[in-house]
């Protein structure tokens, strides 16, 4: 059970009394105690009451290698013994940071040879804004200030990163940055069911052209996007979307920031998500799975185009974090990348796991309350509906998602609700049998949700 002298009930009471959680309705949480996760093994998490759950969300999109990786633990422990911390300011560095920067540069065939380390994806996207601004200033184009993003994109929770994100309820709780503008998400099910997916993909990409026409290419610095929009509901764009989007970016000299915090390190079947669509980023945001969640670490990979301008002169780049390139975090990342290379994780996802999972995931489309199924690599989403033809929802907005999420937990499975979409992102180390069990429990949760809303098969 618990590893301290506190009982599960005591821990839950202390949690409600003192701990403010991210993205939580605090009034609701005071009435409904949460779960205290006490330990984990492989792809299973165990709470303080001893209940076991298959982790269908890889922690929070980050524990791609599961929870039993002693090699990462040993790397962090050894580094803490040798050098627990030193900063990377003032012409200083540390060995793990140096080696990790080189290892990340080796991952890509494209010219990405410089890395700026942060502690999270949020800080990395803040850093992207600073880099983009500095880049255009050094080129003598100070008018290029606007950054375009998308509805339902998620880029972090700092003021800058949340401004880049495309969630209205988040924006309603603070003053967003005025130089960030949003275009429509490429969600065919939500916006394009009256046309083919191919035609909708072109039309959705043309939303970028409309924004360029409105604001002027000379005023637009960059466009930021996830290859697949994860927290927005695993929005997988039509195949026609990214080629048209890239054509527009190239035509107007607008930088492209590929936010790979969720898609990176094997999730889509390629090492990075943009490689699944052959797009051409200038900057790459990474975090989460780079350390398998064992340590907080994020960063920005800069293309040579950007790095050459930033490093060619112009004075000091006035940006950084105390823990940028933290030696223990970088040691965790080096161990993670070593495991991925040695075990052929990305190739196994692409060739074996993703085809098996996607076949089983898409088979859920025959369930009476599933209106649409999306997926790529080792993640996916399903839309919960009462009527497949019309898309009528089961209940009030987001009600079905909340019911289904609880049904998943009741069946020993962690999935996530985004409105009335249920999303899943299993660890990349699952066996076929484990994926089958995840899918079996997901179907059982759908059955329970259908029964709750009085829908029969």
ABEGO torsion letter per residue (X at the ends): XBABABBAAAAAAAAAAABBBBGBBAAAAAABBBBBBABBBEABBBBAAGBBBBBAAGGBGABAAEABBAAAAAAAAAAAAABABBBABGGBBBAAAAAAAAAAAAABABBBABBBBBABAAAAAAAAAAAAAAAAAAAGBAABABBBBBBGBBAEABAAAAAABABAAAAAABBBBAABBBBBBBBAAAAAAABBAAAAAAAAAAAAAAAAAAAEAAABABBBBBABBAAAGGBBBBAAAAAAAAAAAAAAGBBBBBBAAAABGGAAGBABAAAAAGBBBABBBBBGAAAGGABBBBEBBBBAAAAAAAAAEGEBBBBEBAABGBAAAAAAAAAAAAAAAAAGAAAAAAAAAAAAAAAAAAAAAABAABABBBEBEABBBBBBBABAAAGBBABBBGAAAAAAAAAAAAAGBBBBBBEABBBBBBBAABBAAAAAAAAAAAAAAAAAAAAAAGBBX
